[in-house]
Every structure is written in C-alpha cells, then in structure tokens.
C-alpha cells in the first residue's frame, strides 16, 4: 500500500525548534529541553532540504504503523536514493551536542507494511550506513554497508522513515524523518566540512 505525503518546496534552514511540533513531539521541561532526544536540539538537512515538523495528517497516518511514535519530522520533497545528510547543534539548545563526532542512520521502509503479516514490527534495512564525505561536520552519504551485503542494492522508490542519530562531543540527539525516495534524483553536492582542529567545540 502507498502512504503519500504532501509536497511543498522547503528552502529554510533552522528547522529543529519546537515551533510547529505535535504535542507528543514537544521538548522536555525548560531545564531539560533536549532530554527526550526528539531532535529539538539539532538541525538536519537531507540532500540540502531542512527537516520540518511533521504535519498533523502525516503524523496521524504514521502512528497507525508500529513503533512510529517518535517520527516527528518530514521532508516536503523527495530525495535521491544515495542522499546526503548533514547535521549540527541548533534548535532550542544549540550547544547541547557540541562539535559533531558522527552520524548514524537506520532506514525503515514503510510502503510494503501489511498488518496481517508484519504484525507489530517493520524490519529496517540493514544494508545501509552513512560515510563522511570529508570532515565530521560536513555531509555524510548513504551507502551500502560492507557488513550486510544482502543484495538489496540502492534504495528503491518509495516512502521511508529514516532515523538519524547525531553524535556530538558532549551529547547526542535524534530525528526520525518521514521522506520519499526518488532514484531519478541526483544526490546533493558533497560538503567537506571543517578540519577538526578548526572546529568550534566544547572542550
């Protein structure tokens, strides 16, 4: 079955504040805003698109699937099958994660979910990981992992939830993003980032 998302052009960065988030995606208390690890203390782009708070209709739709209660973000337009991700501290507490140490992704396909057979779990794709294009605060590109060579190849066209963990020198945060892949699209250009010795950290 197909789970369609609305499409609108997105050009703004600075997306991860609590403004526009559904109630169950909101941050923690004032003194612990980042504690829920729901992405309000990082800013993430995928193929150059800034993630946006998920809309009400898509939030209600995604909650019909198992283990999707933390999907609080989405992209307005499709991305390539070898998309690039970039992240840094931002949102409500930009210094929370500190200088970026690494990114991790989990890819969850949702188009083929069938509650009769899949029950309460959607199996993620273990074939994929992200590799840095340069320094750690630059872009990271989705590639097949050498550790799980199961022959699936590149991502096929369709809708996915991508779980992005942003590991910083001081802490970590996470965004779970609803997006659509179009293999006809080209990945955004690589951004090499800043040499570690020149990065502003929180040493």
C-alpha positions in Angstrom: 0.0 0.0 0.0 1.2 3.6 -0.6 1.4 6.2 2.1 1.5 9.5 0.4 3.0 12.7 1.8 2.2 16.2 0.8 4.8 18.1 -1.2 5.9 21.7 -0.8 9.2 23.4 -1.5 11.5 23.9 1.5 14.4 26.3 1.4 14.9 27.4 5.0 17.4 26.1 7.5 17.0 26.3 11.2 14.1 23.9 11.4 14.5 22.0 14.7 12.9 24.3 17.1 9.7 23.2 18.9 7.6 25.5 16.8 5.1 23.5 14.8 5.7 20.2 16.5 2.8 18.0 17.5 2.2 17.9 21.3 3.7 14.4 21.7 6.9 15.6 19.9 7.5 18.6 22.1 10.7 19.1 24.1 11.2 18.3 27.8 10.8 20.8 30.6 12.6 24.1 30.4 15.7 22.9 32.3 15.9 19.6 30.3 14.6 20.6 26.8 16.8 18.0 25.0 16.3 15.1 27.3 13.6 13.4 25.1 16.0 13.1 22.2 13.3 14.2 19.8 15.5 16.4 17.6 14.8 19.8 19.0 18.5 20.5 19.8 19.9 19.7 16.3 19.4 20.9 12.8 19.4 18.3 10.0 19.4 18.6 6.2 18.9 15.7 3.8 20.0 16.4 0.2 20.0 20.0 1.1 16.5 20.0 2.5 15.9 21.0 6.0 13.7 18.6 8.0 10.4 20.1 9.1 8.0 19.3 11.9 5.6 16.6 10.7 2.2 17.8 9.7 -1.0 16.6 11.6 -2.3 14.4 8.8 1.0 12.6 8.2 1.5 12.3 12.0 -1.9 10.6 12.4 -1.1 8.4 9.4 2.3 7.3 10.6 1.0 6.5 14.1 -1.1 3.7 12.5 2.2 1.8 11.9 4.1 0.1 14.7 7.0 1.8 16.6 6.5 5.2 14.9 5.6 7.4 17.8 8.9 9.2 17.6 8.6 10.2 13.9 8.3 14.0 14.5 9.8 15.3 11.2 9.4 15.0 7.5 10.7 16.3 4.2 8.5 18.2 1.8 10.1 16.9 -1.5 11.7 13.6 -2.5 15.4 12.9 -2.1 17.8 10.7 -4.0 18.5 7.0 -3.3 22.0 7.9 -2.2 21.1 11.0 -0.2 23.5 13.1 1.8 22.9 14.1 5.4 24.4 17.0 7.3 23.7 17.9 11.0 24.9 20.3 13.7 23.7 21.6 17.0 20.8 24.0 16.8 17.2 24.5 17.8 16.4 25.1 21.4 19.8 24.4 22.8 22.5 24.7 20.1 25.4 23.8 22.4 23.8 20.6 23.7 25.5 18.1 21.4 28.8 20.0 20.9 31.0 19.5 17.9 29.8 16.7 15.7 31.6 13.4 16.1 29.5 11.2 13.8 26.1 10.4 12.3 24.2 7.1 12.2 21.2 6.2 10.2 18.5 3.4 10.3 16.4 3.0 7.2 12.8 1.8 7.7 10.7 1.0 4.6 7.0 1.6 5.1 5.3 1.2 1.8 5.0 -2.6 2.0 3.8 -2.8 5.5 0.9 -5.3 5.8 -0.5 -5.6 9.4 -1.8 -9.1 8.6 1.7 -10.5 8.0 4.0 -7.9 9.6 2.1 -7.6 12.9 3.8 -5.2 15.3 7.2 -4.7 13.6 8.6 -3.2 10.4 12.0 -4.6 9.7 14.7 -2.0 9.0 17.1 -2.3 6.1 20.5 -3.4 7.5 22.3 -2.9 4.2 22.9 0.8 4.6 25.1 3.2 6.6 26.4 6.7 6.0 30.1 7.6 5.2 31.6 11.1 5.7 32.4 13.0 2.5 35.1 14.8 4.4 35.2 16.1 7.9 32.7 15.2 10.5 30.6 18.3 10.4 30.3 18.0 6.6 27.9 15.8 4.6 27.6 12.0 5.1 26.3 10.0 2.1 24.1 6.9 2.3 25.9 3.8 1.0 25.5 0.1 1.3 27.3 -1.3 4.3 30.1 -3.8 3.7 28.9 -5.7 6.8 25.5 -6.5 5.5 25.8 -7.4 1.8 22.4 -8.9 1.2 22.0 -7.9 -2.4 19.3 -5.3 -2.0 21.3 -2.6 -3.8 20.2 1.0 -3.8 17.0 2.2 -2.1 14.0 1.7 -4.4 11.4 4.4 -5.0 9.0 4.8 -2.1 8.4 6.1 1.4 10.7 5.6 4.3 11.3 6.6 7.9 15.0 7.5 8.4 16.2 7.6 11.9 19.2 9.9 12.2 21.3 9.9 15.3 23.6 12.9 15.7 26.5 12.1 18.0 28.4 15.1 19.4 31.4 15.6 21.5 29.2 16.4 24.5 25.9 14.6 23.9 23.6 13.2 21.2 20.2 13.9 19.7 18.0 12.1 17.2 15.4 12.9 14.5 13.1 10.4 12.9 12.1 11.7 9.5 9.4 10.7 7.1 10.6 11.0 3.5 10.2 9.8 0.0 13.0 8.5 -2.2 13.1 9.1 -6.0 16.0 7.2 -7.6 15.9 9.5 -10.6 17.2 12.4 -8.5 20.9 13.1 -8.0 22.4 13.5 -4.5 23.1 17.0 -3.3 26.8 18.0 -3.7 29.2 16.9 -1.1 30.2 19.4 1.7 33.6 18.6 3.1 33.1 20.5 6.4 35.7 22.0 8.7 39.0 20.4 9.7 38.7 19.1 13.3 41.5 21.4 14.5 39.5 24.4 13.4 36.0 23.3 14.5 34.5 25.2 17.4 33.9 22.6 20.0 33.1 22.5 23.7 36.4 21.2 25.1 
